Amino acid sequence: MITGIAAADGVQPEQLTVPPLNGGVVRVFNSSIPLMHDMSVLGLLADTRVNIDVNHKKGECMPGIGSNANATGWRISFSFADSELAVAAPKPEPYDNPRHDGFVYCLTVSNGNFLARRTVEYSDNCKTQEVVDAAQKPFYTGNCQMGKQSMGTPGTALRYRTDNKTYRLQTGQTPVVRPPLHNEYGLDNFPNGMNAVVAVISYTGYDMDDAMILNKSAHERGFGHGTIYKTKICDLEEGGRRNRSGRTITKLFGFAPDSLVSADRKETLDEDGFPRIGTLLRHGDAIAAWHTVSYDAASDDYINRDANTQYFKYKEEEVAFVEEVRIIGSEDGTQPCQKISIKLRVPRSPVIGDKFSSRHGQKGVASQKWPSIDMPFSESGIQPDVIINPHAFPSRMTIGMFVESLAGKAGALHGIAQDSTPFRFDEQNTAVDFFGHQLMKAGYNYYGNEPMYSGITGQELAADIYIGVVYYQRLRHMVNDKYQVRTTGPINTTTGQPIKGRKKGGGIRVGEMERDALIAHGTAFLLQDRLMNCSDYTKAALCRECGSFLSTAPTVSEYSRKKDRGSNLTIRCRRCAKLADGVVSKSDVWMDGQGMRFTGGEDIAVVAVPGVLKYLDVELASMGVRLKFKVEP
């Protein structure tokens, strides 16, 4: 176990009560930053359990320090799984870390960008403390969550992987603005975003709320272009009993001998019944052929007897390409192929509704692909790839994105990678001055603003526009995977209402709270349309006299011709009807399905009701509860 105490900056090392540990990896410094760097390195290299306890109080007198200086006590303990790793930790690079009034510490994340600089400042009367950050906490955590959702390079062995679904970014770039450990982690092998020229301007209204406008030319050059890899298993034994005996095999891949195969099937399938590599598949195309066989002991072979070829079909709506076909053998390797794995490649270029995010929790959806001739342009002819709304910043206070825009712009102009960690800046030496000076040397505005001109009219815009380079991530949430539409479709046989589920072509439920909202808006006809007309609209016969659905039944006249009985059905109420006697006129007599003769029960109304109402009536009747409906007029 190694422990240490770090005091606030400016305290001399000889004033610390705990002497430096010789030979240890974690050393005691008068600056907190190398200590934290050591800690992060150890946490990465070793299987460690890190326990940190921080005490920060103003005016606390530390033994061995002559004054009541601001001091922070660290109690850090490491438990190493392998002690050799402790010696292998590299020496930290010194940071240029000017003195702060408070204590500074850092949260290191692989895709971090100006993350978690936290300076605690105290007012003169010691009653309030102010936290100065590059952003609020929800945007740090949100960025870490969205980093995991970004489309990137999911692995180096994609050629050999058969994941159920994999998201890949085709046009990944190395970020201009990145942490110092970016290269040590080797993150350039796994890019997960693109450097975009971002202008902060409310240009057309299509960037309202959190929407963003994409430059159509940037999109056509590959900005954000992604691919989804899906794996489909074609199993001939699916649903049947799996038997190890080769003589129980009843299906084989391939075309049946002497069967008639249409030319369109041969477009996607090879002679062996497997799909060709690189074939474009559309909905309904065959992806594998198979036929039934039986084992013939005389020839010791499998023989097809019906000359009939059947197919596995591609059921998705969007087009895909066959990437790989894997033949999966049996356990002992002696039986014919019964299963194949097909990897499909689905291209996904960005469309309206796809989600993007910067590394500061500023997420949004693409609302328009704007033609480049109509995009605003700067005096040097630069057009933005992305336009976002200025209203995304005041309440969220993601200042780190402003700093990244400055740093990315300066780095692109000078051809250097910028350090995105906050340790080189403080209240006296700010990031704005550091990057602004670089921009000024390149001939640009110190604060990153530029005069821009409307791409539609050519006139100069009234205000200077903040424009720079920001690293944008494309996230896996795409509108093609989420949109749901239904006119008519499958229904629940019990209730007559649409089934749920996007895959099955179901509907979207209008629940109780949605119903309350429609009532509050006074939209009675819309409510009726959603809850009945488009759901389980049913015409039902109801007896006006007894008010029941259950007692009505179709009847026929006793003396009608047989060929007319199917068309001239009259609905009457058996509960209100009376058994016919010989006195009644023959024209008033009718028969039910059992041949019983009745008269009366003809006061029937046909009403439009939800089908589930009749279902409720039957359920309650089974429990001895009778519903009576009143029909007017």
Phi, psi and omega in degrees: 000134180241130179235160180198164176232133175243130177265173180293161182300146179099342178280133182290142182298330181287348180277349182288142183286329182268121180290153177300144181271124179282135175082353180275160180275318177276116182252167180259125184238163170274352174247141184282337192291312178300326178299314180293324179296315176304317184296317181292322178295316180296321180296330180278320188277332185244156171278090191248160168242114187255126176242122184238134177229120184243129175240123182227107180226141179281136175076009179285129182275117178267135179301135179091349176254128189290338186235172176275056181286156175296126182220147178238126179263126178252133170239106185241130176229136179243139173242113186269134174288325180227117187293337180295331181294334181297324181281338187278356183292132182287160177288138180288145175282137181290138176262145172280099190236090180299160186291141176249158174291327180247204183250141183243133173220170192224145170252116185263123176234149187298322180259023186293150183213107185051046188268142163051047164276125188227108180249121179265120181243146180244144176279174185294324184272005173062021181259336181236153172228142185244136178251119181256120186227163173283342176192173177278162184302317182302332182278334171293308182294322178297321178296319180295323178293317183285336173299327179283340180265358186286147172281127181214223176247100191287350179179166179269345184250041182302330181299333186250007184260148178230050179296152179300319176208130181229136178255133182224139175262123184282332189242046179291148179231160173279136182290141174293322183253116184208164179290160180297332182276005182303315181286325180295325177284345183070035185288346176292343175283346183227063181295143180226031178186186183221147175280114183247141171280115188245127175252136178261100186200142174268097194264309186235348189097345176284352176257027180294152184054235183255021177282162179219147180262131177260141173288122185297326179292321177297320178297319181289337177274002174110009181298119176074012183291130184230171181220142173248130175256124178241150178243127178244132179259127173253109186243120180284338181268004185298131179086341180262176178283131179272119183236141183282346182284132179290342184280349179268003181289130182243352182223147175223150174287153178114170179279141177293139178300140178065015178271154178274121181241126181289156185295327182292333175290324180289345179291326183256341185249146175274180183295335181274003179087359177265155180289149176286143177293133179089001181290138175277124181251136173241170182303128178093351179290151178281136177247350175195146178248147177210162179214159180277147179220164170224149184280129178252112184292330183295314181263357183052049183213167177261131186239133173268132186248347185252356179051042183235124180258134177241166192224146160275136185242152177278118190259352182284160182275329184268156184287153179213160177245144176283117182268311182212152172234124179246129177268121183260117184275177177278174184294320182266353176076013182252348184264158176295160181298128179239357183208137173230154177243124182246121175267125182252142179249117181251111179287139180224086171283154184299137175234169179298127181108350178283152189260137177231163178203143168276182181269029182230020181077009179271086182264156179191168179250149177287121183258345183195142170257103190270133179300141186295333180292340180258001179281148175294152181225154182270180181293335178269005176088008181283132173249140180289148171280328184225137172243125176239163188275139178300335182289356179285350190252317191303312184280334184272335174058041176273075185294332180303330180289324174298316182295319179297322179299316177297312185295318180295321180294315179293320179295321179292323181289322183263353179072036180233153173273133184264148178278122183266001180279153188271004194285341182274358184241153171210193184291336178270322179247092190270162177295326180299317179293318183296307182281329177297322177296319177297318179295320181297319179295333178273000178090019180249169179299140185301325186258009176086002178275149176218145171291135180232160186239141179295131178285348183267314182257339183084357180281151176289137178289150188294332182242152172289146186251136177280116184222138181194191183251122181233141179279117182250141178251141171265126184267164187281356180277106183240146185294333179295337179266354189239337186293145182222130182217146181204133168258288168234164182181199183296145180234160176285125185293334182283311186261341184079004181267157179300144176284166178258161178117123181293321182295325186271006181075031182277181182258174176258128188287132168265103187271194184295319183289324175294321177300317179299321181294320179293322177295317181298329179275355179072021183267075187293318182290325176296319178299315179296323181296315182289316190273343181229302187300319182263007183245273183229053178299127182219140171264125184229148178271133183229133178281123180292329186286309182260352175067036184237142171278329195284335186270354180278146181206148176289138182228167177231151176287144186296328187249015176284156180290149185298323182288343179266352188293328181289329185267328184261053178281132176245135181265128180228166180261119180286334182288323182271347181282161178239151176296134184282139172248182186289347183281334188289146177297142182297332182289340180268354184272138175224162182240147173267189184294335180270002181086006177288140183261127182229167172217149181088195179070034187255004180276078187245139174240141174261119184240154175264121183222161170294139181299331183288344177292319176296323178297318178297319180301315181293318181297316180292325179297326179293341178259009177085016178252125182253130175265137177239124183253137179257126184249127175230145355278000000 
